[in-house]
Amino acid sequence: MSKFTIPDNAVYMCTGSKCSKRGGKDAYKAAKSFLKYQPGKNDVELIRTECTDRCDYAPVCAIQPGNIWLKEYKQKDLLKVLSEIINPL
C-alpha cells in the first residue's frame, strides 16, 4: 500500500481553449517542469482544469489555500508565485 500525502497548496490552471491560446497551456507545461526539480515540490499539486468560466481574463490560474487568482499572467509571473510558495521568506 502506497503512502498518500496531501499537498499544502493546490494550483488550478485553466487550459481551456481561450486560456491555451493566450499562453495557459505553455504556462502549465513550464510550471510542471519547474515543480519537477524543486525541493518543496510535494508541497504543491498542479491541477489542470478545462475551464474556469473567466475567459475574459485568460489565462487564469487559482492557488489554494489563500484564494489567490492570477489573470492575464505571463509564465514568469506564475513561476515567481510558485517559487514564493515553495520557498517562503
C-alpha positions as CSV (number, residue, x, y, z in Angstrom):
1,M,0.0,0.0,0.0
2,S,1.5,3.3,-1.0
3,K,1.6,6.3,1.3
4,F,-0.8,9.1,0.2
5,T,0.3,12.6,1.0
6,I,-1.9,15.7,0.9
7,P,-0.1,18.8,-0.5
8,D,-0.2,22.1,1.3
9,N,-1.1,24.0,-1.8
10,A,-3.1,23.3,-5.0
11,V,-2.6,25.3,-8.2
12,Y,-5.6,25.1,-10.6
13,M,-4.6,26.1,-14.1
14,C,-7.1,26.6,-16.8
15,T,-6.0,25.1,-20.1
16,G,-9.3,25.6,-21.9
17,S,-9.3,26.9,-25.5
18,K,-9.1,30.6,-24.8
19,C,-6.6,30.3,-21.9
20,S,-4.5,27.9,-24.0
21,K,-4.4,30.4,-26.9
22,R,-3.3,33.1,-24.6
23,G,-0.4,31.1,-23.0
24,G,-2.1,28.9,-20.4
25,K,-1.1,25.6,-21.9
26,D,2.6,26.6,-22.2
27,A,2.5,28.1,-18.7
28,Y,1.1,24.8,-17.4
29,K,4.0,22.9,-19.1
30,A,6.5,25.4,-17.7
31,A,5.1,25.1,-14.2
32,K,5.0,21.3,-14.3
33,S,8.7,21.3,-15.4
34,F,9.6,23.9,-12.8
35,L,8.0,21.9,-9.9
36,K,9.6,18.7,-11.0
37,Y,13.0,19.9,-10.0
38,Q,12.1,21.9,-6.8
39,P,13.0,20.6,-3.3
40,G,9.5,21.5,-2.0
41,K,7.6,20.1,-5.0
42,N,5.5,17.8,-2.8
43,D,4.0,20.9,-1.1
44,V,2.3,21.9,-4.4
45,E,-0.1,20.0,-6.6
46,L,-0.6,21.3,-10.1
47,I,-4.1,20.6,-11.4
48,R,-5.1,21.2,-15.0
49,T,-8.7,22.4,-15.4
50,E,-10.6,22.7,-18.7
51,C,-12.4,25.9,-17.9
52,T,-13.0,28.3,-15.0
53,D,-15.5,30.4,-17.0
54,R,-13.4,33.5,-16.7
55,C,-12.4,33.7,-20.4
56,D,-12.3,37.5,-20.5
57,Y,-9.2,37.3,-18.2
58,A,-7.4,34.4,-19.9
59,P,-5.2,32.8,-18.9
60,V,-6.4,32.2,-15.4
61,C,-4.9,30.4,-12.5
62,A,-6.1,29.8,-8.9
63,I,-3.9,29.0,-6.0
64,Q,-5.4,27.4,-2.8
65,P,-5.3,27.9,0.1
66,G,-5.3,31.7,0.1
67,N,-7.7,32.1,-2.8
68,I,-5.0,33.7,-5.0
69,W,-6.1,34.3,-8.6
70,L,-3.8,35.2,-11.4
71,K,-5.3,36.7,-14.5
72,E,-3.7,37.6,-17.8
73,Y,-0.4,36.4,-16.4
74,K,2.9,35.5,-18.1
75,Q,4.9,32.4,-17.4
76,K,7.5,34.4,-15.4
77,D,4.7,35.7,-13.1
78,L,3.4,32.2,-12.4
79,L,6.9,30.8,-11.8
80,K,7.6,33.6,-9.4
81,V,4.5,32.9,-7.4
82,L,5.3,29.2,-7.3
83,S,8.8,29.9,-6.1
84,E,7.4,32.1,-3.3
85,I,5.0,29.3,-2.3
86,I,7.8,26.7,-2.2
87,N,10.4,28.9,-0.6
88,P,8.6,31.5,1.6
89,L,10.7,34.2,3.1
